[in-house]
Amino acid sequence: MLKRICLVLFIVVGTLAGCVTNPVTGKSDFTLISEQQELAIGAQQYAPARQSQGGDYEVDHELTAYVSQVGQRLAAVSDRKLPYEFKVLNNSVPNAWAMPGGKISINRGLLTELKSESELAAVLSHEIVHAAARHGAQSMSKGMLLQAGVAGAAIATQGTAYADLAQMGAGIGAQLLSTKYGRDAERESDYYGMQYMVRAGYDPQGAVDLQRTFVKLSEGKQQDWLSGMFASHPPSQERVRNNEALLATLPKGGEKGVARYRAKTAHLIRSKPAYDNYDKGREALAKGDTATAKRLAMRAVAVEPREGHFYGLVGDIEQKRGHLQAASRQYDKATRLNPHFFYYYLQRGLVNERLNLSHRAQSDLQRSVQLLPTADAYHSLGNLARKAGRVNEAKAYYAKVANAQSEIGKQSYGALVELDLKDNPSKYLQLRTGLDAQGRIVAQISNPTPRNVGVLSVVIRFRNANGQTLQVNRALRGTVAAGSQRLFDLGLTGKLTQEQINTLQAGITQAQIVR
């Protein structure tokens, strides 16, 4: 039956991908994503996805090395060899995720909730199975099939103050991170994840303890948990029972690693109050309470002076207050502590733009888009290029975000229209010709742009009785307001036969922004 389904899907979708053997379960699974595509997606999306979720945790490199060591120990016993990577993200939301190709991340906020290395192994082995069993690729394939079925022939991020800026940065990666795995995928990851734990020498009791904790927290409906781990990995009593049943069949013993885990996470646990204050400070700033935000930020700095995020928050507070020089100095501190995070460069670039330090602003903004492309950075780079008279460069920057459904997108589109309308009027205005209610030959010009348009000229072509194409030019008086349309009499009424009217073609040859 599965073979027949796969054959039908193969014919409908018209792709070389199809049913493949799942390297973990040994079953046949349908996927439209080849292994090469899967590896490429993971490699391309891993870094921007991490940037959009707060960036890598840089304060304690030994902790990241420890997590990676545990992860690689588990990856070594996986049923599928991949270029596995393990990163700790600087994010307080308790979460972990896997991208296609074995790219795995765990948030700082989840590490503070675990009690042992075996629980950490349970989280990582679960994510390893998601990657090894190609669950992400299967989810993408389902999305592609849905689009194909609807169109007939057709592929966010959460819990961070930086996600809103990253609308265009993470691309497919953001979709993958927000995807909820199906129940079968979660069961597979629980089941084989526990087996990987045993193979790697860990006590699988850690997986049972972890699920029990998750269920307890979900019943308490703690909001930070609900927006993290539970969003993509919903806990349930069924999963706990399944894990308990499997545990009874597995060999007893294995490492728990309680003392080792405590030692490795000791600094993170000690600094947790600083990050709690930071998160509260971000919330206060979002509400416009800069005094409370500043007080909380400085408390955070006092506990953990090596964290760039804290100085970034102070910079945002000073920028909100209009203290641009002070804000710039705080972003300087942040970039020195963590030179690999886009946000500090973006904000310092925006500040330098306001200070008319164009060269510094351009350097910072270009560095920020290398780490994570954002609409804010591209818009400001367009402004800087326009100010310097580099019109084509400005157009290219504005065009990158002109279609974004945001205020910055609208501003970029308006700026692009101002620069490009004169050269390419038909790109922004729509023209139709025909007869109006009075029988006049008219042109209907629609202006969907946010700018008023006038000084219009059109060219009209039609064929005469001998089949020759004739052309006339018309200058149109009047303005077409932003977001509106208008009819213009072409002055051809009574001069053309109905047959000639039927052959009419017209194009806009000139248009200008009018104030």
Stockholm file with secondary structure:
# STOCKHOLM 1.0

chainA/1-515         MLKRICLVLFIVVGTLAGCVTNPVTGKSDFTLISEQQELAIGAQQYAPARQSQGGDYEVDHELTAYVSQVGQRLAAVSDRKLPYEFKVLNNSVPNAWAMPGGKISINRGLLTELKSESELAAVLSHEIVHAAARHGAQSMSKGMLLQAGVAGAAIATQGTAYADLAQMGAGIGAQLLSTKYGRDAERESDYYGMQYMVRAGYDPQGAVDLQRTFVKLSEGKQQDWLSGMFASHPPSQERVRNNEALLATLPKGGEKGVARYRAKTAHLIRSKPAYDNYDKGREALAKGDTATAKRLAMRAVAVEPREGHFYGLVGDIEQKRGHLQAASRQYDKATRLNPHFFYYYLQRGLVNERLNLSHRAQSDLQRSVQLLPTADAYHSLGNLARKAGRVNEAKAYYAKVANAQSEIGKQSYGALVELDLKDNPSKYLQLRTGLDAQGRIVAQISNPTPRNVGVLSVVIRFRNANGQTLQVNRALRGTVAAGSQRLFDLGLTGKLTQEQINTLQAGITQAQIVR
#=GR chainA/1-515 SS CHHHHHHHHHHHHTCSCCEEECTTTCCEEECSSCHHHHHHHHHHHHHHHHHHTTCBCCSCHHHHHHHHHHHHHHHTTCSSCCCCEEEEESCCSCCEEEETTTEEEEEHHHHTTCCSHHHHHHHHHHHHHHHHTTHHHHHHHHHHHHHHHHHSCCCCCSSCTTGGGGTTTSTHHHHHHTCCCCHHHHHHHHHHHHHHHHHTTBCTHHHHHHHHHHHHHHHHTCHHHHTTHHHHSCCCHHHHHHHHHHHTTSCSCCBCCHHHHHHHTHHHHHHHHHHHHHHHHHHHHHTTCHHHHHHHHHHHHHHCTTCHHHHHHHHHHHHHTTCHHHHHHHHHHHHHHCTTCHHHHHHHHHHHHHTTCHHHHHHHHHHHHHHCCCHHHHHHHHHHHHHTTCHHHHHHHHHHHTTCSSHHHHHHHHHHHHHHTTTCHHHHCEEEEEECTTSCEEEEEEECSSSCEEEEEEEEEEECTTSCEEEEEEEECSCBCTTEEEEEECSCTTTSCHHHHHTCEEEEEEEEECC
#=GC SS_cons         CHHHHHHHHHHHHTCSCCEEECTTTCCEEECSSCHHHHHHHHHHHHHHHHHHTTCBCCSCHHHHHHHHHHHHHHHTTCSSCCCCEEEEESCCSCCEEEETTTEEEEEHHHHTTCCSHHHHHHHHHHHHHHHHTTHHHHHHHHHHHHHHHHHSCCCCCSSCTTGGGGTTTSTHHHHHHTCCCCHHHHHHHHHHHHHHHHHTTBCTHHHHHHHHHHHHHHHHTCHHHHTTHHHHSCCCHHHHHHHHHHHTTSCSCCBCCHHHHHHHTHHHHHHHHHHHHHHHHHHHHHTTCHHHHHHHHHHHHHHCTTCHHHHHHHHHHHHHTTCHHHHHHHHHHHHHHCTTCHHHHHHHHHHHHHTTCHHHHHHHHHHHHHHCCCHHHHHHHHHHHHHTTCHHHHHHHHHHHTTCSSHHHHHHHHHHHHHHTTTCHHHHCEEEEEECTTSCEEEEEEECSSSCEEEEEEEEEEECTTSCEEEEEEEECSCBCTTEEEEEECSCTTTSCHHHHHTCEEEEEEEEECC
//
